[in-house]
Structures are given as structure tokens and as C-alpha cells.
Amino acid sequence: MDDEILEQLRERYASGNLIIFAGAGVSAAAGMPTWKQLAERLRDRARRRSADPAVVDEIEQYISSNQLIHALSAAKLALGAQDFNWTVDKELDDTGRDVPEVAQAIAALKPRLKAVLTTNIDRFLERAFQGEWRVVDRPAGDVAMDRRFILKLHGTLRAWDTWVFSREQYDRAIFGSPLLQDAFGALYRTHSMLFVGFGLADDNIDQTLARVRALSGGQPPMHFALLPKGVPPFRRRLLEESGVRLIVYENQAGDHAEVAEILLGLEQSAAPPPPPRAAAPAPPPPSARATATPTTAPPAGQRATAPRPVRVFLSYAPRDEELLGRLEVHMHRMKREGLIAPWHSGEIGAGEDVESAISEHLEEADLILLLVSASFLASEQGDVQVTRAMERRDAGQATVVPILLRRCDWETTRLAGLQWLPRGMPKDLPEQTRKNLLEECKDHKPLAVTRWPDEDEAFLQVVVEIRALATKLRASFR
């Protein structure tokens, strides 16, 4: 096992940027059939039902060439939809079966795991998560912005209308919508995936990896796969070209027990050690107690140290860089006064580690400004930064303020409940213009900066609010 790759996987998990892609092997650990075994059982049923021998041979050819989606599609055609659905439901029913150890190990990663994707339609993963994560079988276009969900790419047991068993269905359900394709593109480019329970020879996974290669533009993201020893050289090269780093385990007992051990080790390595218990200080001698004096006030003639500036992190989409620059100009006076110390990813120098720099400044920020637009909501960096910003906000570690740069569907995001900027309406507007804008601003909704007749007036309103907030935050540092 490559310790360096395993350490990279631990780092990705600890960052909250890891998605597990669970294959049929997760369920097979509980005695369920793999996709290939399911296709073989459907082939046998078609043969028993006296289906056309040519159709049965076609199913067999697809199975032999590992084109399992085509094999299942051909079996559905041979059996008819009703018989096919009934057979699949019966074969993949997990009722009465114990949740496999590997599914429990995946659920143990809940504290930092981003999400789980799976091609399995059984309910082992839902049962392992004990209903704490929502299950999605009809993904929306903003799925890349969400977290703590189980996305069932092939549907779920009993809900036959959600099943995806043909190439046409798969493309339509997962990649048919341009918006959804953009969301999945962002998901693949901005998150690391750990493939668990795949031989990675299934044709649906080949298709996924081909899309990863295409979307990455020659720079594939860092993905991982847990595989038993014995990956052929060409297969290894194909996976590595897709950005997949292999974590190969021995599987000496033939039961893949090492997979659960590796998964459980991720959370154990990421959990912070308990703080050492401090020893009680020894009481001062009587003479010291008698002469001790308070030291809360500075010595006479010495000025108290001014509190440090408020550390401000600006999160933005590359397309909005021009608007970011204009906001920076309006904020420059606060920076010169020492009230704020702003930072954004555009300040990263050549040769610096981009992810480390962003993570470091995001973790240190007192005030996080999210410059929101449609580009930001679909951006590569937006999801990770928004997620961590909201986590720090919920923990009372930072203040998060969204600034609406351009009109977009912000009301459906997790940021909708925050106080947005800019607030209010522009001054001295013509009556008809005011009437047109009132609808956008009703119920205290923000009016996007680019909707203001004078954008500098909008930025001024934003900066006035930021100054008041930064002044309050800085006072709390004393």
C-alpha cells in the first residue's frame, strides 16, 4: 500500500472535500449480487421464459464484454418492463440482511465527508446513515453546492420510476440538462472522489471517468480508488490518466476486510487528539499572596496596544474579478486605517500552493464576504468555500456576509437566510425606474450591484455596512 497516496487521501478527507463513490461491491459484502451477477440472473430468467435465443445471446455478449448497462437494457427488452422490475426488486431487496461493515465504515465518515454517490439501488447506505443524510434519486442542478446527501444515480429500491438501466436513461437522468452537467462538472473538478466497491472495469464507471478526463482539460483532479492487488498495467495507466490514484490492498482473506479498516482509519487520523489535562498551578507562597497586585491596567505612561485588524476573506468567481477590484478600491481606506486586512485568492503568488493558501486564510478570517453571482454559485471554488464559511459561522468562529453582485437564483441556496448586501434602494430615481426596482427589493431583498443605476453608490452602501460590522468585530478583540 502506497503510504504517500494514503496520506493524500487523509488530507482530502480532513479538508471536507471528499466524496465517496460506492459501487456494487459495498452491497456484495452483504451477499447481494453485483451488477454482473444481476445481469446473469436476468439472462437466465429470460432463457427460462423461452425468450428469443438471439436476444439471450446478445445479453450474454454484453455481459462477456462488461457492457453491463447494455446487458440490463437487453434483459429488460426480453422480459418486459413489469417482469424485469419485479425480478430486480426481488434480487436487490436488502430486507432482513445486516448492513455490511464497509457501509458502516462509510457512515462513520459523516463528520467530514461531503457526500456519497452510488450506483446501488438497495438501502444499505441509507440504513448505515440511519436517516441522518437525505437521499436524492432525482438530482437538481445545484447538487454541487449541497452536502450531506446520498445521491443514488441508478434510483432506489421499490421506486421503479427512478431506476436507470440503459445508456439513454443514464445520459438523460444525469447529464441531459446543461445546468446539471455544469453542476456535475464542478463536482468532479472541485472535489476528490474515493471509489469504493468498484473493480473500475464497469462500463458506466468508464463513462464517468471519460467525462472526468474531458472536463479536467488535461489537468484531472485528484481522485482515489481502493482496489485489491492485481490491477493490470494498462488499466492502471487508464485510471491514472483520469486522475485516479490507486490504493491497493492485499485482500489476503478474500473478503476485502482491509477496505473498512482503511475507511475507519480516515476519521481516526482526522480526529484531533484530546487536549492534555493541565496540572493545577501550585499556590503562591503566603508572602507572594500578600504583596500581589492587579495587572489589568497598563503601567502609567504606557499606551494600551491597539487591537489587530479584522481579517477579511473575499470569495468570488473569476468572471467577477472586475467587480471585486472596484469593491477593493472602496474598501481601501478601511485597509489603510488598519481596520481591516482583506485577502482573496488573486493575491496568491507564483509557486504557492493554491489550496493551502486559500484554506489558511479562510480558516483565519473573522469576516467572510461572499461575492455572489450565477458564476459564483456554479464556480469551482465557490462550493468548498461557502461550505466551510457556513460551518465556521455555525460554530461562532466567523461572520459571513453575502454581497449580491449580479441577479441570480440566490433565494434557493443555503445563504438565503443571511442578511445580504446591498440593502435599500438607490436615491433620486425616476418614478418608473423606482417602480420597476421595487419588485426586486420587496421583503427586504437585496438589489444586485449591477442593477443600481450608479454601481459606485451600491458599493458605497456595501462599504458603509462593512465598516460598521468591522468596527464592532474589532472592538470585541480588546
Secondary structure, 3 states (H helix, E strand, C coil): CCHHHHHHHHHHHHCCCEEEEECHHHHHCCCCCCHHHHHHHHHHHHHHCCCCHHHHHHHHHHHHCCCHHHHHHHHHHHHCHHHHHHHHHHHCCCCCCCCCHHHHHHHCCCCCCCEEEECCCCCHHHHHCCCCCEEECCCCCCHHHCCCEEEECCCCCCCHHHCCCCHHHHHHHHHCCHHHHHHHHHHHHHCEEEEECCCCCCHHHHHHHHHHHHHHCCCCCCEEEEEECCCCHHHHHHHHHCCEEEEEECCCCCCCHHHHHHHHHHHHHHCCCCCCCCCCCCCCCHHHHHHCCCCCCCCCCCCCCCCCCEEEEEECCHHHHHHHHHHHHHHHHHHHCCCEEEECHHHCCCCCCHHHHHHHHHHHCCEEEEEECHHHHCCCCHHHHHHHHHHHHHCCCCEEEEEECCCCCHHHCCCCCCCCECCCCCCCCCHHHHHHHHHHHHHHCCCCHHHCCCHHHHHHHHHHHHHHHHHHHHHCCC
